[in-house]
Amino acid sequence: MSNLIADVKIPDSKLAKEAAELLREYGDELLWNHSNRVFLFGALQGTQNNVKYDPELLYISALFHDLGLTKHYSSPDKRFEVDGANAARDFLKSHGVPQESIRLVWDAIALHTTIGIAQYKEPEVALLYHGVGYDVMGENFDAISEELRHEIVTAFPRNDFKNRIIPAFFEGFKHKTETTFGNIKADVCAAMIPDFKRTNFCDCIHHSPWNE
């Protein structure tokens, strides 16, 4: 496969290739295709909006952004986004990547489902967020032409993505549904668990140990 897709060059540095190998090893076909599409959709939006960003950091962020869903990287008690961010941080540290770059990647992954915040941060953080939003929910769908979409999906097929991604999300955190409190993944639990009861913020206030 060419490393130029939809006019976007997929990074092929040693660091990028090793990150891709980790996703190949511990992820699956669904996450592989999704993560690559996320990078390409995010990169295209960056180019279209004349945003300066580091393609390698965006690519590595995309590769790791859902690795927290896998058994290898999943913790018993942290949000899957944090598990993926921590995995990326360890990987980058082991390769001597500067701390500022590590922080950007960590933030991009940890915040990629955080609506209302991620899009206002640094370019790599915002572009990962937009790439995820485009691939998962079709946000700003017409911002990318049908021709470019087709080229990306041909290289990294969706393969019934709409119906497969929600169960895949759930599989990654069904052992720690409490980590979805206060974030959009509680919607996944509600879709997958009959009679799922969300933790309620107002209940947390009323049931706090304060004695008013």
N, C-alpha and C positions, 0 to 999 in steps of 0.2 A: 504494500500500500504506500502511495506517495505520502510524504510528510507535509505536502501543501494541499490543503482541503479548503474549499470555499475562499480562496485567496488568503488563508491563514496558515502560517507555518507552524506545525506542531514541533515544540522544542525537542531537540535530539541530543542534548548534552549528556554527559555521563550521569549527572545527577538526575536529570529528567528520565532517562532510560531506567535507572535503578528504581525510581519511584513508580514507574509504569510496571516494572516487574513485580513489585509488591502488590499492586492492585490485581495483576494477573494471578498471582499466587493465592491471595487470600480473599479476593472478591469473586464475582461470577460474571457471566456474560451480560446480565442486566446492568450491573454496576459499571462494568467496563465501558459499554456503549453509552450509558447515561453520563458518566463522568467525562468522557471525551466530547460528547455533544455539549455539555455544560461549558467546557473550556472554549469550544469553538463559538458557541452562541455569545458567551461573555466577551471573547476577543473581538468578534465582529461588531458588537455594540460599542466597544471601546474605540475601535477604528472609525466607525461611523460618526462618533461624537468627538473625535480628535482628543481622546483621553490618552495621556502618556502613562504607560504601565509596564511592568516587568513581565514579559510573556512566560518566562520560566517559573516565576513565583505563582502566577495565575494558574499555570498548568499543574504544578505540584499541588496547589490548593484544590484544584478540581479533582485530581486523582485521589486525594486523601479525604475529600469532604464527606463521603459516606462510608469510609472504612470502619468507622465506629459502629456500624451495623453488623459487622462480621464477628464471628465467634473469637477470632484471634485477637481482635483489638477491643472487644466489648468489655467494659468493667461491670461490676455488680451494682454500682450505685451512682454513676455519673451519666449525664445526658450523652447520647451518642455523638452529638456534635463535639462535645468536649473530648470524648475518647479519640475521635478522629484528629482533632487539633493537637492533642498530646502526642499521638503517634507521629504526626508530621513534625512536631517540634523535636522529638527524639531522633528522628531520621535526619533532620537538617543539622542538628547539633553534632551528630556523629560524622558529618561531612564538613564540619568547620564553617558552616554558613554564618554570616554576621548576625548578631542578635536582632538588629532592626528588621532584617528580612524574615527572621524566624517569627518575630512578633506579628508582622503583617500576615504571614501565612496562618498563624494560630488564630488571629482575629477573624480572618476570612472564613475559616472552617467553622469556628465556634459560633459565628454570627450568621451563618448562611440561611438560617430559617427565622431570623429575628426581624420581623417586618417593622418598618418605621425607624430603624437605626442603621442597619448595615449599609443601606444605599447612600448614606451621608458620610461614610468614612473614606479611607484612602482608596485610590482607584482599584487596587487588587481586591480589596474587600468588597467594594461596590460591584465590581464586574462579576465576581463569583456569584454574588447574590442575584444579580440580573440574569446570569446564565442559568442558574437553578430555576428561577422564576419562569424563564422562557421555556425551558424544557419540560418542567413539571406542570405548569399551569397555563402556558401560552401567553404570558404577560407581554404586552406590546407586540403582539404576534406579527403585525404588518410592518414592523420596523425592519425585518429581514425579508428579503425577497423570496418568492417561491423557488426560484432557481437555486439560490444559496442553501435554502432549507433542504431541498431535494438532494443536493450534493452531500450535505452533512449526514442526512438520514440514510443515504445510500452507503456511505462509508461506515456509519455506526447506527445500524437499524434500531427502530423502536420496538418491533416485535411484541405488539400488544402491551406496550408500556403502561398505558392508562390503567389496565386491569391488573397488572403485575406489581406495580410499585407500592401500592398501599399494603398488600400482604407482606411485601419485602420490608417495608418500614417496620411493620408490627413485629415481624420475626426478629428484628434487631433489638427491640426493647420490651418484648412481652414479659421478660423476667424482671423488669424494673419500671413498671408503668407509672410509678410515682414520679419519675423524672420528667414526665410530660406536663406536670403541673405548671400552669402559667405560660405554656407555649403551644404552638399549633399542632404538635403531635398528639395532644389530647384528643383531637378530632379523629386521628387514626384509631386510637383505643376505643372511642365511642362507636366507630364503624365496625370494629372487629370483635368487640366483647359485648354480648347481650347484657343489658342493664348496667353498663359501666357507669360508675358514679365518679364524676370529676371532683377533685379537691377544690373547695370553694374558698376564695380569698376572704370573703366576708365572714365565713365561718371561722377561719383562722383568727380573725380579729376578735370575734365575739367569744371564742373559746380559749383565748389566750389566758395565761395565769394572772394577768392584772385583775385586781379585786374591785374594780368599779361596779 
